[in-house]
Amino acid sequence: MRFLRDRRGAAAPTTFLFTLVLLAICATLIDLYNLATARAWADRVCQEASLQAVNSGRDLQAYITDGQVRLDPAVAEQEAEAVVQERLSEKGIAPGNCEVQVEVLPTGGAVPGFPPVGNASVLGRDFQSPDPAVGVYLALQVPTTFMRALGLGQETTVHAFAASALSMRP
């Protein structure tokens, strides 16, 4: 009966459980930090690609001919994809671990349902611009550590979207 009332040694199991909970919290925070870092990087890549595409895709001949500001869709799309692929290769990310979509609005307009995932952009799901614009969407597979250990998946997908417009207003 004395061993039921004896509380000596109860600190060891409590400390062990507390340590396990603390490790789980730290591992989850590390995974969340890695996902946030990957999202920020993907956002920067999309921004850079859309800006480069707008700069390279300007159709100056159309401006000279009729005074209208336009984008050359083929040049803009090719430039955006080239920038994204360059950044992915610098980071060592295989092309199969990501999805890249580029939409070009040569004279402005809207693309309903782009980007394909609503949380890729703070602006919502419909890409629209009154001016010529380029939108770049990037979905990236990010490996996780703790989530994988819990069986919640090997990788998590991070979505990013950015758009740049060409405007010549006085």
N, CA and C atoms as an extended XYZ file, in Angstrom:
510
Properties=species:S:1:pos:R:3:atomname:S:1:resname:S:1:resid:I:1 pbc="F F F"
N         0.800       -1.198        0.000 N   MET     1
C         0.000        0.000        0.000 CA  MET     1
C         0.841        1.260        0.000 C   MET     1
N         2.039        1.126        0.550 N   ARG     2
C         2.887        2.297        0.631 CA  ARG     2
C         3.283        2.788       -0.763 C   ARG     2
N         3.460        1.863       -1.737 N   PHE     3
C         3.887        2.277       -3.080 CA  PHE     3
C         2.799        3.051       -3.818 C   PHE     3
N         1.536        2.916       -3.446 N   LEU     4
C         0.465        3.703       -4.066 CA  LEU     4
C         0.486        5.148       -3.600 C   LEU     4
N         0.959        5.369       -2.363 N   ARG     5
C         0.997        6.720       -1.816 CA  ARG     5
C         2.341        7.400       -2.079 C   ARG     5
N         3.338        6.654       -2.463 N   ASP     6
C         4.681        7.193       -2.667 CA  ASP     6
C         4.771        7.889       -4.026 C   ASP     6
N         5.032        9.168       -4.018 N   ARG     7
C         5.085        9.963       -5.246 CA  ARG     7
C         6.518       10.203       -5.719 C   ARG     7
N         7.491        9.648       -5.076 N   ARG     8
C         8.883        9.846       -5.510 CA  ARG     8
C         9.068        9.194       -6.881 C   ARG     8
N         9.798        9.832       -7.745 N   GLY     9
C        10.051        9.313       -9.078 CA  GLY     9
C         8.990        9.705      -10.096 C   GLY     9
N         7.956       10.421       -9.703 N   ALA    10
C         6.906       10.857      -10.638 CA  ALA    10
C         7.411       11.966      -11.552 C   ALA    10
N         8.493       12.606      -11.172 N   ALA    11
C         9.038       13.690      -11.987 CA  ALA    11
C         9.662       13.155      -13.277 C   ALA    11
N        10.220       11.977      -13.265 N   ALA    12
C        10.878       11.421      -14.449 CA  ALA    12
C         9.887       11.198      -15.593 C   ALA    12
N         8.767       10.506      -15.364 N   PRO    13
C         7.819       10.348      -16.481 CA  PRO    13
C         7.212       11.676      -16.934 C   PRO    13
N         6.963       12.572      -16.001 N   THR    14
C         6.400       13.881      -16.347 CA  THR    14
C         7.391       14.672      -17.200 C   THR    14
N         8.656       14.650      -16.819 N   THR    15
C         9.706       15.341      -17.581 CA  THR    15
C         9.834       14.736      -18.976 C   THR    15
N         9.760       13.413      -19.068 N   PHE    16
C         9.854       12.728      -20.356 CA  PHE    16
C         8.703       13.146      -21.271 C   PHE    16
N         7.483       13.146      -20.754 N   LEU    17
C         6.320       13.549      -21.550 CA  LEU    17
C         6.409       15.015      -21.965 C   LEU    17
N         6.837       15.869      -21.038 N   PHE    18
C         6.998       17.283      -21.349 CA  PHE    18
C         8.033       17.468      -22.455 C   PHE    18
N         9.118       16.714      -22.399 N   THR    19
C        10.169       16.793      -23.422 CA  THR    19
C         9.636       16.349      -24.779 C   THR    19
N         8.836       15.280      -24.819 N   LEU    20
C         8.247       14.831      -26.083 CA  LEU    20
C         7.330       15.891      -26.679 C   LEU    20
N         6.514       16.515      -25.850 N   VAL    21
C         5.610       17.566      -26.326 CA  VAL    21
C         6.420       18.752      -26.842 C   VAL    21
N         7.460       19.130      -26.134 N   LEU    22
C         8.307       20.243      -26.555 CA  LEU    22
C         9.000       19.936      -27.882 C   LEU    22
N         9.476       18.711      -28.058 N   LEU    23
C        10.105       18.318      -29.324 CA  LEU    23
C         9.099       18.358      -30.470 C   LEU    23
N         7.879       17.915      -30.214 N   ALA    24
C         6.849       17.946      -31.253 CA  ALA    24
C         6.534       19.384      -31.657 C   ALA    24
N         6.447       20.270      -30.698 N   ILE    25
C         6.184       21.682      -30.998 CA  ILE    25
C         7.326       22.280      -31.800 C   ILE    25
N         8.552       22.008      -31.402 N   CYS    26
C         9.724       22.541      -32.122 CA  CYS    26
C         9.777       21.999      -33.551 C   CYS    26
N         9.517       20.714      -33.725 N   ALA    27
C         9.551       20.122      -35.062 CA  ALA    27
C         8.464       20.726      -35.951 C   ALA    27
N         7.292       20.954      -35.401 N   THR    28
C         6.213       21.571      -36.167 CA  THR    28
C         6.572       23.005      -36.551 C   THR    28
N         7.171       23.738      -35.638 N   LEU    29
C         7.598       25.105      -35.948 CA  LEU    29
C         8.665       25.123      -37.036 C   LEU    29
N         9.561       24.152      -37.012 N   ILE    30
C        10.591       24.071      -38.058 CA  ILE    30
C         9.939       23.821      -39.410 C   ILE    30
N         8.976       22.893      -39.464 N   ASP    31
C         8.269       22.633      -40.722 CA  ASP    31
C         7.529       23.876      -41.205 C   ASP    31
N         6.850       24.566      -40.304 N   LEU    32
C         6.118       25.771      -40.685 CA  LEU    32
C         7.060       26.866      -41.176 C   LEU    32
N         8.217       27.001      -40.534 N   TYR    33
C         9.210       27.987      -40.976 CA  TYR    33
C         9.710       27.646      -42.379 C   TYR    33
N        10.002       26.365      -42.618 N   ASN    34
C        10.464       25.952      -43.946 CA  ASN    34
C         9.404       26.216      -45.013 C   ASN    34
N         8.142       25.972      -44.684 N   LEU    35
C         7.066       26.240      -45.636 CA  LEU    35
C         6.918       27.741      -45.896 C   LEU    35
N         7.020       28.553      -44.849 N   ALA    36
C         6.922       30.007      -45.020 CA  ALA    36
C         8.092       30.547      -45.841 C   ALA    36
N         9.273       30.023      -45.604 N   THR    37
C        10.452       30.442      -46.372 CA  THR    37
C        10.305       30.064      -47.839 C   THR    37
N         9.815       28.860      -48.096 N   ALA    38
C         9.615       28.415      -49.476 CA  ALA    38
C         8.553       29.269      -50.171 C   ALA    38
N         7.496       29.624      -49.452 N   ARG    39
C         6.441       30.464      -50.032 CA  ARG    39
C         6.984       31.850      -50.373 C   ARG    39
N         7.781       32.424      -49.487 N   ALA    40
C         8.359       33.749      -49.741 CA  ALA    40
C         9.286       33.698      -50.957 C   ALA    40
N        10.079       32.634      -51.063 N   TRP    41
C        10.986       32.491      -52.210 CA  TRP    41
C        10.183       32.353      -53.498 C   TRP    41
N         9.126       31.533      -53.470 N   ALA    42
C         8.293       31.342      -54.657 CA  ALA    42
C         7.614       32.651      -55.063 C   ALA    42
N         7.170       33.433      -54.087 N   ASP    43
C         6.584       34.746      -54.386 CA  ASP    43
C         7.593       35.648      -55.096 C   ASP    43
N         8.825       35.667      -54.590 N   ARG    44
C         9.863       36.502      -55.218 CA  ARG    44
C        10.163       36.039      -56.639 C   ARG    44
N        10.185       34.729      -56.858 N   VAL    45
C        10.440       34.203      -58.201 CA  VAL    45
C         9.314       34.621      -59.153 C   VAL    45
N         8.078       34.506      -58.707 N   CYS    46
C         6.939       34.908      -59.543 CA  CYS    46
C         6.979       36.404      -59.850 C   CYS    46
N         7.317       37.210      -58.856 N   GLN    47
C         7.406       38.654      -59.076 CA  GLN    47
C         8.498       38.985      -60.090 C   GLN    47
N         9.662       38.366      -59.918 N   GLU    48
C        10.765       38.623      -60.844 CA  GLU    48
C        10.412       38.181      -62.257 C   GLU    48
N         9.789       37.006      -62.382 N   ALA    49
C         9.439       36.484      -63.702 CA  ALA    49
C         8.403       37.368      -64.389 C   ALA    49
N         7.403       37.831      -63.645 N   SER    50
C         6.378       38.678      -64.274 CA  SER    50
C         6.952       40.034      -64.689 C   SER    50
N         7.831       40.596      -63.872 N   LEU    51
C         8.462       41.875      -64.242 CA  LEU    51
C         9.344       41.736      -65.482 C   LEU    51
N        10.148       40.671      -65.507 N   GLN    52
C        11.012       40.438      -66.667 CA  GLN    52
C        10.181       40.217      -67.924 C   GLN    52
N         9.078       39.489      -67.795 N   ALA    53
C         8.231       39.203      -68.949 CA  ALA    53
C         7.609       40.482      -69.500 C   ALA    53
N         7.160       41.356      -68.616 N   VAL    54
C         6.577       42.620      -69.065 CA  VAL    54
C         7.643       43.484      -69.738 C   VAL    54
N         8.828       43.529      -69.144 N   ASN    55
C         9.904       44.338      -69.740 CA  ASN    55
C        10.340       43.796      -71.097 C   ASN    55
N        10.468       42.490      -71.216 N   SER    56
C        10.936       41.892      -72.475 CA  SER    56
C         9.837       41.779      -73.521 C   SER    56
N         8.591       41.678      -73.072 N   GLY    57
C         7.496       41.438      -74.001 CA  GLY    57
C         6.818       42.675      -74.549 C   GLY    57
N         7.340       43.842      -74.274 N   ARG    58
C         6.731       45.068      -74.813 CA  ARG    58
C         6.735       45.033      -76.336 C   ARG    58
N         5.596       45.302      -76.904 N   ASP    59
C         5.477       45.338      -78.364 CA  ASP    59
C         5.620       46.792      -78.809 C   ASP    59
N         6.843       47.193      -79.013 N   LEU    60
C         7.116       48.588      -79.370 CA  LEU    60
C         6.605       48.932      -80.767 C   LEU    60
N         6.576       47.958      -81.663 N   GLN    61
C         6.094       48.213      -83.020 CA  GLN    61
C         4.622       48.618      -82.998 C   GLN    61
N         3.832       47.969      -82.145 N   ALA    62
C         2.412       48.334      -82.023 CA  ALA    62
C         2.278       49.746      -81.469 C   ALA    62
N         3.138       50.120      -80.553 N   TYR    63
C         3.085       51.468      -79.986 CA  TYR    63
C         3.452       52.522      -81.037 C   TYR    63
N         4.459       52.209      -81.842 N   ILE    64
C         4.880       53.137      -82.891 CA  ILE    64
C         3.800       53.251      -83.964 C   ILE    64
N         3.195       52.111      -84.317 N   THR    65
C         2.199       52.082      -85.391 CA  THR    65
C         0.900       52.773      -85.011 C   THR    65
N         0.295       52.360      -83.896 N   ASP    66
C        -1.023       52.915      -83.569 CA  ASP    66
C        -1.115       53.535      -82.175 C   ASP    66
N        -0.011       53.654      -81.478 N   GLY    67
C        -0.003       54.299      -80.177 CA  GLY    67
C        -0.568       53.462      -79.041 C   GLY    67
N        -0.866       52.197      -79.308 N   GLN    68
C        -1.415       51.309      -78.290 CA  GLN    68
C        -0.292       50.538      -77.592 C   GLN    68
N        -0.398       50.471      -76.280 N   VAL    69
C         0.567       49.710      -75.499 CA  VAL    69
C         0.111       48.260      -75.488 C   VAL    69
N         0.990       47.362      -75.947 N   ARG    70
C         0.668       45.932      -76.001 CA  ARG    70
C         1.873       45.109      -75.566 C   ARG    70
N         1.569       43.839      -75.296 N   LEU    71
C         2.620       42.861      -75.028 CA  LEU    71
C         2.615       41.814      -76.129 C   LEU    71
N         3.785       41.335      -76.490 N   ASP    72
C         3.903       40.207      -77.400 CA  ASP    72
C         3.752       38.951      -76.544 C   ASP    72
N         2.648       38.221      -76.665 N   PRO    73
C         2.385       37.089      -75.774 CA  PRO    73
C         3.463       36.009      -75.804 C   PRO    73
N         3.975       35.698      -76.993 N   ALA    74
C         4.973       34.631      -77.101 CA  ALA    74
C         6.263       35.009      -76.385 C   ALA    74
N         6.715       36.238      -76.598 N   VAL    75
C         7.961       36.692      -75.963 CA  VAL    75
C         7.791       36.781      -74.452 C   VAL    75
N         6.672       37.344      -74.009 N   ALA    76
C         6.438       37.505      -72.570 CA  ALA    76
C         6.361       36.145      -71.871 C   ALA    76
N         5.632       35.210      -72.447 N   GLU    77
C         5.499       33.883      -71.834 CA  GLU    77
C         6.840       33.151      -71.806 C   GLU    77
N         7.572       33.228      -72.890 N   GLN    78
C         8.876       32.568      -72.958 CA  GLN    78
C         9.835       33.153      -71.922 C   GLN    78
N         9.837       34.464      -71.767 N   GLU    79
C        10.725       35.118      -70.804 CA  GLU    79
C        10.356       34.745      -69.371 C   GLU    79
N         9.071       34.734      -69.060 N   ALA    80
C         8.633       34.375      -67.704 CA  ALA    80
C         9.034       32.942      -67.361 C   ALA    80
N         8.793       32.028      -68.278 N   GLU    81
C         9.151       30.629      -68.029 CA  GLU    81
C        10.659       30.458      -67.906 C   GLU    81
N        11.427       31.205      -68.692 N   ALA    82
C        12.888       31.112      -68.619 CA  ALA    82
C        13.402       31.589      -67.263 C   ALA    82
N        12.847       32.682      -66.749 N   VAL    83
C        13.269       33.206      -65.435 CA  VAL    83
C        12.947       32.192      -64.339 C   VAL    83
N        11.731       31.635      -64.383 N   VAL    84
C        11.349       30.655      -63.360 CA  VAL    84
C        12.260       29.436      -63.422 C   VAL    84
N        12.510       28.913      -64.618 N   GLN    85
C        13.362       27.733      -64.743 CA  GLN    85
C        14.785       28.021      -64.277 C   GLN    85
N        15.276       29.217      -64.548 N   GLU    86
C        16.619       29.594      -64.093 CA  GLU    86
C        16.699       29.614      -62.564 C   GLU    86
N        15.702       30.214      -61.935 N   ARG    87
C        15.693       30.266      -60.458 CA  ARG    87
C        15.532       28.874      -59.848 C   ARG    87
N        14.716       28.037      -60.471 N   LEU    88
C        14.546       26.673      -59.969 CA  LEU    88
C        15.846       25.885      -60.071 C   LEU    88
N        16.560       26.044      -61.183 N   SER    89
C        17.825       25.313      -61.337 CA  SER    89
C        18.886       25.841      -60.380 C   SER    89
N        18.884       27.148      -60.105 N   GLU    90
C        19.818       27.700      -59.117 CA  GLU    90
C        19.573       27.108      -57.734 C   GLU    90
N        18.327       26.848      -57.429 N   LYS    91
C        17.956       26.294      -56.124 CA  LYS    91
C        18.085       24.769      -56.097 C   LYS    91
N        18.304       24.160      -57.264 N   GLY    92
C        18.448       22.710      -57.342 CA  GLY    92
C        17.124       21.978      -57.311 C   GLY    92
N        16.062       22.626      -57.767 N   ILE    93
C        14.739       22.020      -57.770 CA  ILE    93
C        14.478       21.411      -59.140 C   ILE    93
N        14.140       20.132      -59.139 N   ALA    94
C        13.864       19.429      -60.388 CA  ALA    94
C        12.553       19.927      -60.993 C   ALA    94
N        12.473       19.999      -62.320 N   PRO    95
C        11.241       20.482      -62.962 CA  PRO    95
C        10.006       19.650      -62.601 C   PRO    95
N        10.172       18.397      -62.259 N   GLY    96
C         9.035       17.556      -61.900 CA  GLY    96
C         8.447       17.863      -60.535 C   GLY    96
N         9.153       18.642      -59.719 N   ASN    97
C         8.675       18.979      -58.369 CA  ASN    97
C         7.904       20.283      -58.316 C   ASN    97
N         7.566       20.830      -59.486 N   CYS    98
C         6.840       22.096      -59.481 CA  CYS    98
C         5.949       22.199      -60.708 C   CYS    98
N         5.052       23.150      -60.644 N   GLU    99
C         4.162       23.449      -61.762 CA  GLU    99
C         4.239       24.948      -62.023 C   GLU    99
N         4.437       25.300      -63.280 N   VAL   100
C         4.533       26.713      -63.655 CA  VAL   100
C         3.464       27.002      -64.703 C   VAL   100
N         2.699       28.071      -64.483 N   GLN   101
C         1.717       28.519      -65.467 CA  GLN   101
C         1.891       30.016      -65.664 C   GLN   101
N         1.867       30.428      -66.916 N   VAL   102
C         2.010       31.843      -67.255 CA  VAL   102
C         0.808       32.252      -68.097 C   VAL   102
N         0.191       33.353      -67.737 N   GLU   103
C        -0.913       33.915      -68.516 CA  GLU   103
C        -0.521       35.332      -68.925 C   GLU   103
N        -0.699       35.618      -70.201 N   VAL   104
C        -0.374       36.944      -70.738 CA  VAL   104
C        -1.664       37.602      -71.215 C   VAL   104
N        -1.877       38.827      -70.772 N   LEU   105
C        -2.997       39.649      -71.248 CA  LEU   105
C        -2.390       40.720      -72.162 C   LEU   105
N        -2.331       40.482      -73.477 N   PRO   106
C        -1.627       41.390      -74.389 CA  PRO   106
C        -2.142       42.824      -74.362 C   PRO   106
N        -3.455       43.005      -74.190 N   THR   107
C        -4.023       44.349      -74.166 CA  THR   107
C        -4.831       44.601      -72.900 C   THR   107
N        -4.734       43.738      -71.939 N   GLY   108
C        -5.538       43.816      -70.721 CA  GLY   108
C        -6.667       42.809      -70.803 C   GLY   108
N        -7.436       42.732      -69.743 N   GLY   109
C        -8.550       41.791      -69.738 CA  GLY   109
C        -8.575       40.993      -68.452 C   GLY   109
N        -9.114       39.777      -68.550 N   ALA   110
C        -9.241       38.922      -67.370 CA  ALA   110
C        -9.096       37.466      -67.770 C   ALA   110
N        -8.619       36.675      -66.830 N   VAL   111
C        -8.524       35.222      -66.991 CA  VAL   111
C        -9.233       34.605      -65.789 C   VAL   111
N       -10.497       34.220      -65.953 N   PRO   112
C       -11.223       33.631      -64.828 CA  PRO   112
C       -10.575       32.323      -64.386 C   PRO   112
N       -10.508       32.125      -63.089 N   GLY   113
C        -9.953       30.883      -62.552 CA  GLY   113
C        -8.436       30.807      -62.554 C   GLY   113
N        -7.782       31.921      -62.781 N   PHE   114
C        -6.315       31.941      -62.728 CA  PHE   114
C        -5.897       32.956      -61.688 C   PHE   114
N        -5.067       32.594      -60.753 N   PRO   115
C        -4.355       31.331      -60.582 CA  PRO   115
C        -5.299       30.198      -60.181 C   PRO   115
N        -4.905       28.941      -60.486 N   PRO   116
C        -5.792       27.798      -60.255 CA  PRO   116
C        -6.100       27.518      -58.782 C   PRO   116
N        -5.302       28.047      -57.875 N   VAL   117
C        -5.535       27.860      -56.443 CA  VAL   117
C        -5.766       29.235      -55.826 C   VAL   117
N        -6.861       29.373      -55.108 N   GLY   118
C        -7.254       30.673      -54.574 CA  GLY   118
C        -6.261       31.287      -53.608 C   GLY   118
N        -5.591       30.475      -52.778 N   ASN   119
C        -4.676       31.047      -51.792 CA  ASN   119
C        -3.297       31.353      -52.354 C   ASN   119
N        -3.121       31.229      -53.667 N   ALA   120
C        -1.838       31.568      -54.274 CA  ALA   120
C        -1.642       33.075      -54.330 C   ALA   120
N        -2.733       33.813      -54.317 N   SER   121
C        -2.654       35.260      -54.446 CA  SER   121
C        -3.513       35.934      -53.398 C   SER   121
N        -3.039       37.062      -52.914 N   VAL   122
C        -3.841       37.839      -51.971 CA  VAL   122
C        -4.953       38.599      -52.698 C   VAL   122
N        -4.880       38.648      -54.017 N   LEU   123
C        -5.851       39.389      -54.809 CA  LEU   123
C        -7.083       38.569      -55.159 C   LEU   123
N        -7.065       37.298      -54.878 N   GLY   124
C        -8.200       36.452      -55.217 CA  GLY   124
C        -7.878       35.520      -56.354 C   GLY   124
N        -8.919       34.969      -56.960 N   ARG   125
C        -8.711       33.901      -57.919 CA  ARG   125
C        -8.785       34.344      -59.369 C   ARG   125
N        -9.325       35.491      -59.673 N   ASP   126
C        -9.433       35.926      -61.060 CA  ASP   126
C        -8.377       36.973      -61.372 C   ASP   126
N        -7.495       36.632      -62.298 N   PHE   127
C        -6.435       37.531      -62.727 CA  PHE   127
C        -7.037       38.502      -63.737 C   PHE   127
N        -6.971       39.798      -63.423 N   GLN   128
C        -7.500       40.802      -64.332 CA  GLN   128
C        -6.670       42.072      -64.253 C   GLN   128
N        -6.639       42.772      -65.376 N   SER   129
C        -5.892       44.019      -65.436 CA  SER   129
C        -6.451       44.871      -66.566 C   SER   129
N        -6.599       46.181      -66.343 N   PRO   130
C        -7.036       47.048      -67.437 CA  PRO   130
C        -5.904       47.293      -68.441 C   PRO   130
N        -4.682       47.020      -68.037 N   ASP   131
C        -3.508       47.232      -68.878 CA  ASP   131
C        -2.912       45.890      -69.282 C   ASP   131
N        -2.033       45.889      -70.291 N   PRO   132
C        -1.341       44.648      -70.630 CA  PRO   132
C        -0.593       44.116      -69.400 C   PRO   132
N        -0.675       42.816      -69.173 N   ALA   133
C        -0.095       42.263      -67.946 CA  ALA   133
C         0.329       40.816      -68.149 C   ALA   133
N         1.186       40.369      -67.230 N   VAL   134
C         1.647       38.982      -67.197 CA  VAL   134
C         1.452       38.463      -65.780 C   VAL   134
N         0.834       37.291      -65.674 N   GLY   135
C         0.652       36.636      -64.385 CA  GLY   135
C         1.429       35.331      -64.366 C   GLY   135
N         2.130       35.070      -63.276 N   VAL   136
C         2.944       33.856      -63.146 CA  VAL   136
C         2.506       33.117      -61.889 C   VAL   136
N         2.185       31.843      -62.064 N   TYR   137
C         1.770       30.964      -60.958 CA  TYR   137
C         2.812       29.859      -60.807 C   TYR   137
N         3.179       29.589      -59.566 N   LEU   138
C         4.163       28.547      -59.277 CA  LEU   138
C         3.666       27.696      -58.118 C   LEU   138
N         3.588       26.396      -58.340 N   ALA   139
C         3.255       25.434      -57.282 CA  ALA   139
C         4.500       24.597      -57.044 C   ALA   139
N         4.951       24.564      -55.815 N   LEU   140
C         6.238       23.965      -55.477 CA  LEU   140
C         6.057       22.912      -54.385 C   LEU   140
N         6.665       21.743      -54.579 N   GLN   141
C         6.631       20.686      -53.570 CA  GLN   141
C         7.754       20.935      -52.560 C   GLN   141
N         7.388       21.055      -51.277 N   VAL   142
C         8.359       21.326      -50.221 CA  VAL   142
C         8.397       20.129      -49.269 C   VAL   142
N         9.559       19.518      -49.083 N   PRO   143
C         9.636       18.378      -48.160 CA  PRO   143
C         9.464       18.836      -46.709 C   PRO   143
N         8.812       18.004      -45.932 N   THR   144
C         8.624       18.292      -44.518 CA  THR   144
C         9.335       17.221      -43.697 C   THR   144
N         9.618       17.552      -42.453 N   THR   145
C        10.314       16.616      -41.576 CA  THR   145
C         9.342       15.969      -40.603 C   THR   145
N         8.713       16.766      -39.790 N   PHE   146
C         7.852       16.238      -38.743 CA  PHE   146
C         6.550       15.688      -39.316 C   PHE   146
N         5.982       16.378      -40.305 N   MET   147
C         4.736       15.902      -40.896 CA  MET   147
C         4.936       14.541      -41.556 C   MET   147
N         6.100       14.337      -42.141 N   ARG   148
C         6.418       13.041      -42.743 CA  ARG   148
C         6.515       11.974      -41.667 C   ARG   148
N         7.110       12.307      -40.524 N   ALA   149
C         7.250       11.345      -39.430 CA  ALA   149
C         5.887       10.948      -38.870 C   ALA   149
N         4.928       11.863      -38.910 N   LEU   150
C         3.586       11.559      -38.424 CA  LEU   150
C         2.717       10.881      -39.483 C   LEU   150
N         3.264       10.731      -40.674 N   GLY   151
C         2.504       10.103      -41.746 CA  GLY   151
C         1.519       11.039      -42.420 C   GLY   151
N         1.743       12.335      -42.307 N   LEU   152
C         0.842       13.315      -42.919 CA  LEU   152
C         1.263       13.685      -44.335 C   LEU   152
N         2.232       12.992      -44.885 N   GLY   153
C         2.661       13.260      -46.253 CA  GLY   153
C         4.144       13.567      -46.313 C   GLY   153
N         4.738       13.187      -47.431 N   GLN   154
C         6.154       13.421      -47.649 CA  GLN   154
C         6.439       14.891      -47.937 C   GLN   154
N         5.561       15.494      -48.720 N   GLU   155
C         5.777       16.880      -49.144 CA  GLU   155
C         4.469       17.665      -49.052 C   GLU   155
N         4.618       18.956      -48.952 N   THR   156
C         3.477       19.857      -48.937 CA  THR   156
C         3.630       20.818      -50.110 C   THR   156
N         2.534       21.136      -50.764 N   THR   157
C         2.586       22.031      -51.918 CA  THR   157
C         2.409       23.473      -51.463 C   THR   157
N         3.314       24.326      -51.941 N   VAL   158
C         3.268       25.761      -51.681 CA  VAL   158
C         2.882       26.436      -52.992 C   VAL   158
N         1.916       27.354      -52.923 N   HIS   159
C         1.411       28.049      -54.116 CA  HIS   159
C         1.780       29.526      -54.046 C   HIS   159
N         2.204       30.070      -55.198 N   ALA   160
C         2.540       31.496      -55.263 CA  ALA   160
C         2.067       32.060      -56.598 C   ALA   160
N         1.717       33.346      -56.582 N   PHE   161
C         1.267       34.029      -57.794 CA  PHE   161
C         1.683       35.490      -57.721 C   PHE   161
N         2.106       36.017      -58.859 N   ALA   162
C         2.411       37.446      -58.953 CA  ALA   162
C         2.072       37.915      -60.365 C   ALA   162
N         1.745       39.179      -60.476 N   ALA   163
C         1.416       39.761      -61.777 CA  ALA   163
C         2.055       41.129      -61.892 C   ALA   163
N         2.411       41.474      -63.110 N   SER   164
C         2.962       42.798      -63.410 CA  SER   164
C         2.248       43.333      -64.637 C   SER   164
N         2.024       44.628      -64.655 N   ALA   165
C         1.311       45.255      -65.758 CA  ALA   165
C         2.178       46.326      -66.409 C   ALA   165
N         1.906       46.555      -67.671 N   LEU   166
C         2.605       47.573      -68.458 CA  LEU   166
C         1.640       48.738      -68.632 C   LEU   166
N         1.992       49.876      -68.081 N   SER   167
C         1.101       51.017      -68.148 CA  SER   167
C         1.868       52.242      -68.606 C   SER   167
N         1.274       52.988      -69.501 N   MET   168
C         1.880       54.236      -69.961 CA  MET   168
C         0.871       55.348      -69.844 C   MET   168
N         0.572       55.716      -68.624 N   ARG   169
C        -0.390       56.787      -68.401 CA  ARG   169
C         0.368       58.091      -68.143 C   ARG   169
N        -0.188       59.194      -68.603 N   PRO   170
C         0.484       60.480      -68.377 CA  PRO   170
C         0.443       60.901      -66.929 C   PRO   170
